Amino acid sequence: MFHIVLSADENYMKYAAVLATSIIKHTDTNKNFKNISMSYHTAPPPPR
């Protein structure tokens, strides 16, 4: 489980809710933080 904290006032609450919903729907529960972070560190750099 990953702990994510969002802080928003009433003007940004709907955007924070969309972000939280997206994170929940797209999180692969079979991976842990190490698996996710290693995929970013081992990926080749983007072409220029």
CHARMM internal coordinates of N, CA and C (Angstrom, degrees):
IC EDIT
DIST 1 N 1 CA 1.4360
DIST 1 CA 1 C 1.5301
ANGL 1 N 1 CA 1 C 108.66
DIST 1 C 2 N 1.3183
ANGL 1 CA 1 C 2 N 115.49
DIHE 1 N 1 CA 1 C 2 N 137.19
DIST 2 N 2 CA 1.4466
ANGL 1 C 2 N 2 CA 121.66
DIHE 1 CA 1 C 2 N 2 CA 177.11
DIST 2 CA 2 C 1.5242
ANGL 2 N 2 CA 2 C 108.05
DIHE 1 C 2 N 2 CA 2 C -106.08
DIST 2 C 3 N 1.3051
ANGL 2 CA 2 C 3 N 116.98
DIHE 2 N 2 CA 2 C 3 N 138.04
DIST 3 N 3 CA 1.4510
ANGL 2 C 3 N 3 CA 121.50
DIHE 2 CA 2 C 3 N 3 CA 177.87
DIST 3 CA 3 C 1.5243
ANGL 3 N 3 CA 3 C 107.80
DIHE 2 C 3 N 3 CA 3 C -100.63
DIST 3 C 4 N 1.3210
ANGL 3 CA 3 C 4 N 115.79
DIHE 3 N 3 CA 3 C 4 N 121.14
DIST 4 N 4 CA 1.4620
ANGL 3 C 4 N 4 CA 121.93
DIHE 3 CA 3 C 4 N 4 CA -179.14
DIST 4 CA 4 C 1.5240
ANGL 4 N 4 CA 4 C 107.81
DIHE 3 C 4 N 4 CA 4 C -123.94
DIST 4 C 5 N 1.3147
ANGL 4 CA 4 C 5 N 115.70
DIHE 4 N 4 CA 4 C 5 N 132.33
DIST 5 N 5 CA 1.4613
ANGL 4 C 5 N 5 CA 120.99
DIHE 4 CA 4 C 5 N 5 CA -179.42
DIST 5 CA 5 C 1.5258
ANGL 5 N 5 CA 5 C 108.50
DIHE 4 C 5 N 5 CA 5 C -113.51
DIST 5 C 6 N 1.3107
ANGL 5 CA 5 C 6 N 116.37
DIHE 5 N 5 CA 5 C 6 N 129.84
DIST 6 N 6 CA 1.4602
ANGL 5 C 6 N 6 CA 122.34
DIHE 5 CA 5 C 6 N 6 CA 175.84
DIST 6 CA 6 C 1.5235
ANGL 6 N 6 CA 6 C 108.08
DIHE 5 C 6 N 6 CA 6 C -119.18
DIST 6 C 7 N 1.2958
ANGL 6 CA 6 C 7 N 115.27
DIHE 6 N 6 CA 6 C 7 N 141.21
DIST 7 N 7 CA 1.4566
ANGL 6 C 7 N 7 CA 120.38
DIHE 6 CA 6 C 7 N 7 CA 176.93
DIST 7 CA 7 C 1.5217
ANGL 7 N 7 CA 7 C 107.83
DIHE 6 C 7 N 7 CA 7 C -127.32
DIST 7 C 8 N 1.3285
ANGL 7 CA 7 C 8 N 116.48
DIHE 7 N 7 CA 7 C 8 N 124.72
DIST 8 N 8 CA 1.4632
ANGL 7 C 8 N 8 CA 119.93
DIHE 7 CA 7 C 8 N 8 CA -178.07
DIST 8 CA 8 C 1.5270
ANGL 8 N 8 CA 8 C 109.60
DIHE 7 C 8 N 8 CA 8 C -152.53
DIST 8 C 9 N 1.3225
ANGL 8 CA 8 C 9 N 114.82
DIHE 8 N 8 CA 8 C 9 N 149.51
DIST 9 N 9 CA 1.4548
ANGL 8 C 9 N 9 CA 118.16
DIHE 8 CA 8 C 9 N 9 CA 173.00
DIST 9 CA 9 C 1.5246
ANGL 9 N 9 CA 9 C 108.11
DIHE 8 C 9 N 9 CA 9 C -91.11
DIST 9 C 10 N 1.3092
ANGL 9 CA 9 C 10 N 116.92
DIHE 9 N 9 CA 9 C 10 N -174.27
DIST 10 N 10 CA 1.4658
ANGL 9 C 10 N 10 CA 120.68
DIHE 9 CA 9 C 10 N 10 CA -176.52
DIST 10 CA 10 C 1.5206
ANGL 10 N 10 CA 10 C 112.61
DIHE 9 C 10 N 10 CA 10 C -60.63
DIST 10 C 11 N 1.3272
ANGL 10 CA 10 C 11 N 117.95
DIHE 10 N 10 CA 10 C 11 N -29.50
DIST 11 N 11 CA 1.4605
ANGL 10 C 11 N 11 CA 121.18
DIHE 10 CA 10 C 11 N 11 CA -178.76
DIST 11 CA 11 C 1.5217
ANGL 11 N 11 CA 11 C 112.66
DIHE 10 C 11 N 11 CA 11 C -68.99
DIST 11 C 12 N 1.3259
ANGL 11 CA 11 C 12 N 117.33
DIHE 11 N 11 CA 11 C 12 N -28.61
DIST 12 N 12 CA 1.4636
ANGL 11 C 12 N 12 CA 121.44
DIHE 11 CA 11 C 12 N 12 CA -175.91
DIST 12 CA 12 C 1.5241
ANGL 12 N 12 CA 12 C 113.09
DIHE 11 C 12 N 12 CA 12 C -110.97
DIST 12 C 13 N 1.3295
ANGL 12 CA 12 C 13 N 117.84
DIHE 12 N 12 CA 12 C 13 N 4.88
DIST 13 N 13 CA 1.4543
ANGL 12 C 13 N 13 CA 120.88
DIHE 12 CA 12 C 13 N 13 CA -176.30
DIST 13 CA 13 C 1.5299
ANGL 13 N 13 CA 13 C 112.33
DIHE 12 C 13 N 13 CA 13 C -60.85
DIST 13 C 14 N 1.3334
ANGL 13 CA 13 C 14 N 117.84
DIHE 13 N 13 CA 13 C 14 N -40.03
DIST 14 N 14 CA 1.4611
ANGL 13 C 14 N 14 CA 118.77
DIHE 13 CA 13 C 14 N 14 CA -178.99
DIST 14 CA 14 C 1.5352
ANGL 14 N 14 CA 14 C 111.19
DIHE 13 C 14 N 14 CA 14 C -67.27
DIST 14 C 15 N 1.3273
ANGL 14 CA 14 C 15 N 117.77
DIHE 14 N 14 CA 14 C 15 N -33.16
DIST 15 N 15 CA 1.4657
ANGL 14 C 15 N 15 CA 120.68
DIHE 14 CA 14 C 15 N 15 CA 177.63
DIST 15 CA 15 C 1.5265
ANGL 15 N 15 CA 15 C 110.93
DIHE 14 C 15 N 15 CA 15 C -71.45
DIST 15 C 16 N 1.3178
ANGL 15 CA 15 C 16 N 116.63
DIHE 15 N 15 CA 15 C 16 N -38.28
DIST 16 N 16 CA 1.4638
ANGL 15 C 16 N 16 CA 120.81
DIHE 15 CA 15 C 16 N 16 CA 176.82
DIST 16 CA 16 C 1.5300
ANGL 16 N 16 CA 16 C 110.36
DIHE 15 C 16 N 16 CA 16 C -65.25
DIST 16 C 17 N 1.3198
ANGL 16 CA 16 C 17 N 116.74
DIHE 16 N 16 CA 16 C 17 N -37.97
DIST 17 N 17 CA 1.4637
ANGL 16 C 17 N 17 CA 120.81
DIHE 16 CA 16 C 17 N 17 CA 178.58
DIST 17 CA 17 C 1.5258
ANGL 17 N 17 CA 17 C 111.04
DIHE 16 C 17 N 17 CA 17 C -65.65
DIST 17 C 18 N 1.3224
ANGL 17 CA 17 C 18 N 117.13
DIHE 17 N 17 CA 17 C 18 N -40.93
DIST 18 N 18 CA 1.4641
ANGL 17 C 18 N 18 CA 120.72
DIHE 17 CA 17 C 18 N 18 CA 177.52
DIST 18 CA 18 C 1.5259
ANGL 18 N 18 CA 18 C 110.32
DIHE 17 C 18 N 18 CA 18 C -64.26
DIST 18 C 19 N 1.3180
ANGL 18 CA 18 C 19 N 116.84
DIHE 18 N 18 CA 18 C 19 N -42.42
DIST 19 N 19 CA 1.4612
ANGL 18 C 19 N 19 CA 121.31
DIHE 18 CA 18 C 19 N 19 CA 178.21
DIST 19 CA 19 C 1.5241
ANGL 19 N 19 CA 19 C 111.01
DIHE 18 C 19 N 19 CA 19 C -61.62
DIST 19 C 20 N 1.3188
ANGL 19 CA 19 C 20 N 117.74
DIHE 19 N 19 CA 19 C 20 N -47.64
DIST 20 N 20 CA 1.4638
ANGL 19 C 20 N 20 CA 121.67
DIHE 19 CA 19 C 20 N 20 CA 179.98
DIST 20 CA 20 C 1.5261
ANGL 20 N 20 CA 20 C 111.12
DIHE 19 C 20 N 20 CA 20 C -62.10
DIST 20 C 21 N 1.3230
ANGL 20 CA 20 C 21 N 117.21
DIHE 20 N 20 CA 20 C 21 N -42.57
DIST 21 N 21 CA 1.4578
ANGL 20 C 21 N 21 CA 121.14
DIHE 20 CA 20 C 21 N 21 CA 178.61
DIST 21 CA 21 C 1.5224
ANGL 21 N 21 CA 21 C 110.99
DIHE 20 C 21 N 21 CA 21 C -63.09
DIST 21 C 22 N 1.3108
ANGL 21 CA 21 C 22 N 117.49
DIHE 21 N 21 CA 21 C 22 N -42.54
DIST 22 N 22 CA 1.4562
ANGL 21 C 22 N 22 CA 121.92
DIHE 21 CA 21 C 22 N 22 CA 178.73
DIST 22 CA 22 C 1.5298
ANGL 22 N 22 CA 22 C 111.65
DIHE 21 C 22 N 22 CA 22 C -63.20
DIST 22 C 23 N 1.3160
ANGL 22 CA 22 C 23 N 116.58
DIHE 22 N 22 CA 22 C 23 N -42.87
DIST 23 N 23 CA 1.4598
ANGL 22 C 23 N 23 CA 120.26
DIHE 22 CA 22 C 23 N 23 CA 178.62
DIST 23 CA 23 C 1.5196
ANGL 23 N 23 CA 23 C 110.26
DIHE 22 C 23 N 23 CA 23 C -61.32
DIST 23 C 24 N 1.3186
ANGL 23 CA 23 C 24 N 117.00
DIHE 23 N 23 CA 23 C 24 N -44.91
DIST 24 N 24 CA 1.4689
ANGL 23 C 24 N 24 CA 121.02
DIHE 23 CA 23 C 24 N 24 CA -179.12
DIST 24 CA 24 C 1.5239
ANGL 24 N 24 CA 24 C 111.14
DIHE 23 C 24 N 24 CA 24 C -63.79
DIST 24 C 25 N 1.3254
ANGL 24 CA 24 C 25 N 116.98
DIHE 24 N 24 CA 24 C 25 N -44.52
DIST 25 N 25 CA 1.4677
ANGL 24 C 25 N 25 CA 120.67
DIHE 24 CA 24 C 25 N 25 CA -177.14
DIST 25 CA 25 C 1.5218
ANGL 25 N 25 CA 25 C 113.03
DIHE 24 C 25 N 25 CA 25 C -69.48
DIST 25 C 26 N 1.3364
ANGL 25 CA 25 C 26 N 118.38
DIHE 25 N 25 CA 25 C 26 N -30.19
DIST 26 N 26 CA 1.4571
ANGL 25 C 26 N 26 CA 121.17
DIHE 25 CA 25 C 26 N 26 CA -173.08
DIST 26 CA 26 C 1.5265
ANGL 26 N 26 CA 26 C 114.74
DIHE 25 C 26 N 26 CA 26 C -104.76
DIST 26 C 27 N 1.3156
ANGL 26 CA 26 C 27 N 117.52
DIHE 26 N 26 CA 26 C 27 N 5.32
DIST 27 N 27 CA 1.4566
ANGL 26 C 27 N 27 CA 120.41
DIHE 26 CA 26 C 27 N 27 CA 179.66
DIST 27 CA 27 C 1.5204
ANGL 27 N 27 CA 27 C 109.92
DIHE 26 C 27 N 27 CA 27 C -79.82
DIST 27 C 28 N 1.3210
ANGL 27 CA 27 C 28 N 116.13
DIHE 27 N 27 CA 27 C 28 N 126.50
DIST 28 N 28 CA 1.4601
ANGL 27 C 28 N 28 CA 122.28
DIHE 27 CA 27 C 28 N 28 CA 176.58
DIST 28 CA 28 C 1.5243
ANGL 28 N 28 CA 28 C 107.42
DIHE 27 C 28 N 28 CA 28 C -84.89
DIST 28 C 29 N 1.3277
ANGL 28 CA 28 C 29 N 117.25
DIHE 28 N 28 CA 28 C 29 N 106.52
DIST 29 N 29 CA 1.4625
ANGL 28 C 29 N 29 CA 120.97
DIHE 28 CA 28 C 29 N 29 CA -175.76
DIST 29 CA 29 C 1.5205
ANGL 29 N 29 CA 29 C 112.85
DIHE 28 C 29 N 29 CA 29 C -72.47
DIST 29 C 30 N 1.3266
ANGL 29 CA 29 C 30 N 117.93
DIHE 29 N 29 CA 29 C 30 N -8.37
DIST 30 N 30 CA 1.4636
ANGL 29 C 30 N 30 CA 120.68
DIHE 29 CA 29 C 30 N 30 CA 177.37
DIST 30 CA 30 C 1.5222
ANGL 30 N 30 CA 30 C 111.55
DIHE 29 C 30 N 30 CA 30 C -82.07
DIST 30 C 31 N 1.3205
ANGL 30 CA 30 C 31 N 117.59
DIHE 30 N 30 CA 30 C 31 N -11.62
DIST 31 N 31 CA 1.4625
ANGL 30 C 31 N 31 CA 121.43
DIHE 30 CA 30 C 31 N 31 CA -179.51
DIST 31 CA 31 C 1.5204
ANGL 31 N 31 CA 31 C 110.07
DIHE 30 C 31 N 31 CA 31 C -105.41
DIST 31 C 32 N 1.3241
ANGL 31 CA 31 C 32 N 115.44
DIHE 31 N 31 CA 31 C 32 N 149.29
DIST 32 N 32 CA 1.4592
ANGL 31 C 32 N 32 CA 119.47
DIHE 31 CA 31 C 32 N 32 CA 172.63
DIST 32 CA 32 C 1.5244
ANGL 32 N 32 CA 32 C 108.16
DIHE 31 C 32 N 32 CA 32 C -107.72
DIST 32 C 33 N 1.3280
ANGL 32 CA 32 C 33 N 116.58
DIHE 32 N 32 CA 32 C 33 N 179.06
DIST 33 N 33 CA 1.4603
ANGL 32 C 33 N 33 CA 120.01
DIHE 32 CA 32 C 33 N 33 CA -175.34
DIST 33 CA 33 C 1.5214
ANGL 33 N 33 CA 33 C 111.90
DIHE 32 C 33 N 33 CA 33 C -60.09
DIST 33 C 34 N 1.3196
ANGL 33 CA 33 C 34 N 117.12
DIHE 33 N 33 CA 33 C 34 N -38.25
DIST 34 N 34 CA 1.4695
ANGL 33 C 34 N 34 CA 120.85
DIHE 33 CA 33 C 34 N 34 CA -179.42
DIST 34 CA 34 C 1.5310
ANGL 34 N 34 CA 34 C 110.52
DIHE 33 C 34 N 34 CA 34 C -61.69
DIST 34 C 35 N 1.3283
ANGL 34 CA 34 C 35 N 118.06
DIHE 34 N 34 CA 34 C 35 N -43.08
DIST 35 N 35 CA 1.4624
ANGL 34 C 35 N 35 CA 120.98
DIHE 34 CA 34 C 35 N 35 CA 178.35
DIST 35 CA 35 C 1.5265
ANGL 35 N 35 CA 35 C 111.89
DIHE 34 C 35 N 35 CA 35 C -62.25
DIST 35 C 36 N 1.3093
ANGL 35 CA 35 C 36 N 116.12
DIHE 35 N 35 CA 35 C 36 N -41.95
DIST 36 N 36 CA 1.4617
ANGL 35 C 36 N 36 CA 120.10
DIHE 35 CA 35 C 36 N 36 CA -178.30
DIST 36 CA 36 C 1.5237
ANGL 36 N 36 CA 36 C 110.57
DIHE 35 C 36 N 36 CA 36 C -69.40
DIST 36 C 37 N 1.3244
ANGL 36 CA 36 C 37 N 117.04
DIHE 36 N 36 CA 36 C 37 N -46.49
DIST 37 N 37 CA 1.4595
ANGL 36 C 37 N 37 CA 119.77
DIHE 36 CA 36 C 37 N 37 CA -177.01
DIST 37 CA 37 C 1.5252
ANGL 37 N 37 CA 37 C 111.72
DIHE 36 C 37 N 37 CA 37 C -68.71
DIST 37 C 38 N 1.3220
ANGL 37 CA 37 C 38 N 118.44
DIHE 37 N 37 CA 37 C 38 N -34.49
DIST 38 N 38 CA 1.4652
ANGL 37 C 38 N 38 CA 120.87
DIHE 37 CA 37 C 38 N 38 CA 178.81
DIST 38 CA 38 C 1.5264
ANGL 38 N 38 CA 38 C 111.12
DIHE 37 C 38 N 38 CA 38 C -67.04
DIST 38 C 39 N 1.3265
ANGL 38 CA 38 C 39 N 118.12
DIHE 38 N 38 CA 38 C 39 N -32.80
DIST 39 N 39 CA 1.4592
ANGL 38 C 39 N 39 CA 119.79
DIHE 38 CA 38 C 39 N 39 CA 179.81
DIST 39 CA 39 C 1.5292
ANGL 39 N 39 CA 39 C 110.62
DIHE 38 C 39 N 39 CA 39 C -65.75
DIST 39 C 40 N 1.3279
ANGL 39 CA 39 C 40 N 118.00
DIHE 39 N 39 CA 39 C 40 N -30.47
DIST 40 N 40 CA 1.4604
ANGL 39 C 40 N 40 CA 121.05
DIHE 39 CA 39 C 40 N 40 CA 177.58
DIST 40 CA 40 C 1.5279
ANGL 40 N 40 CA 40 C 111.43
DIHE 39 C 40 N 40 CA 40 C -77.21
DIST 40 C 41 N 1.3137
ANGL 40 CA 40 C 41 N 117.43
DIHE 40 N 40 CA 40 C 41 N -35.17
DIST 41 N 41 CA 1.4528
ANGL 40 C 41 N 41 CA 121.15
DIHE 40 CA 40 C 41 N 41 CA -176.59
DIST 41 CA 41 C 1.5243
ANGL 41 N 41 CA 41 C 112.44
DIHE 40 C 41 N 41 CA 41 C -79.97
DIST 41 C 42 N 1.3298
ANGL 41 CA 41 C 42 N 118.77
DIHE 41 N 41 CA 41 C 42 N -23.18
DIST 42 N 42 CA 1.4492
ANGL 41 C 42 N 42 CA 121.13
DIHE 41 CA 41 C 42 N 42 CA -176.92
DIST 42 CA 42 C 1.5269
ANGL 42 N 42 CA 42 C 112.84
DIHE 41 C 42 N 42 CA 42 C -100.42
DIST 42 C 43 N 1.3162
ANGL 42 CA 42 C 43 N 116.82
DIHE 42 N 42 CA 42 C 43 N -4.50
DIST 43 N 43 CA 1.4597
ANGL 42 C 43 N 43 CA 119.89
DIHE 42 CA 42 C 43 N 43 CA 179.40
DIST 43 CA 43 C 1.5261
ANGL 43 N 43 CA 43 C 110.31
DIHE 42 C 43 N 43 CA 43 C -72.30
DIST 43 C 44 N 1.3303
ANGL 43 CA 43 C 44 N 117.43
DIHE 43 N 43 CA 43 C 44 N 143.24
DIST 44 N 44 CA 1.4661
ANGL 43 C 44 N 44 CA 119.04
DIHE 43 CA 43 C 44 N 44 CA 178.28
DIST 44 CA 44 C 1.5348
ANGL 44 N 44 CA 44 C 109.86
DIHE 43 C 44 N 44 CA 44 C -66.84
DIST 44 C 45 N 1.3118
ANGL 44 CA 44 C 45 N 116.66
DIHE 44 N 44 CA 44 C 45 N 153.17
DIST 45 N 45 CA 1.4796
ANGL 44 C 45 N 45 CA 118.67
DIHE 44 CA 44 C 45 N 45 CA 179.40
DIST 45 CA 45 C 1.5271
ANGL 45 N 45 CA 45 C 110.60
DIHE 44 C 45 N 45 CA 45 C -66.54
DIST 45 C 46 N 1.3207
ANGL 45 CA 45 C 46 N 116.79
DIHE 45 N 45 CA 45 C 46 N 149.96
DIST 46 N 46 CA 1.4756
ANGL 45 C 46 N 46 CA 120.14
DIHE 45 CA 45 C 46 N 46 CA 179.83
DIST 46 CA 46 C 1.5340
ANGL 46 N 46 CA 46 C 110.64
DIHE 45 C 46 N 46 CA 46 C -65.92
DIST 46 C 47 N 1.3235
ANGL 46 CA 46 C 47 N 116.88
DIHE 46 N 46 CA 46 C 47 N 149.87
DIST 47 N 47 CA 1.4836
ANGL 46 C 47 N 47 CA 119.31
DIHE 46 CA 46 C 47 N 47 CA 178.23
DIST 47 CA 47 C 1.5245
ANGL 47 N 47 CA 47 C 110.67
DIHE 46 C 47 N 47 CA 47 C -65.96
DIST 47 C 48 N 1.3140
ANGL 47 CA 47 C 48 N 114.75
DIHE 47 N 47 CA 47 C 48 N 150.57
DIST 48 N 48 CA 1.4749
ANGL 47 C 48 N 48 CA 119.02
DIHE 47 CA 47 C 48 N 48 CA 179.36
DIST 48 CA 48 C 1.4922
ANGL 48 N 48 CA 48 C 111.45
DIHE 47 C 48 N 48 CA 48 C -99.84
END
COOR INIT
IC SEED 1 N 1 CA 1 C
IC BUILD
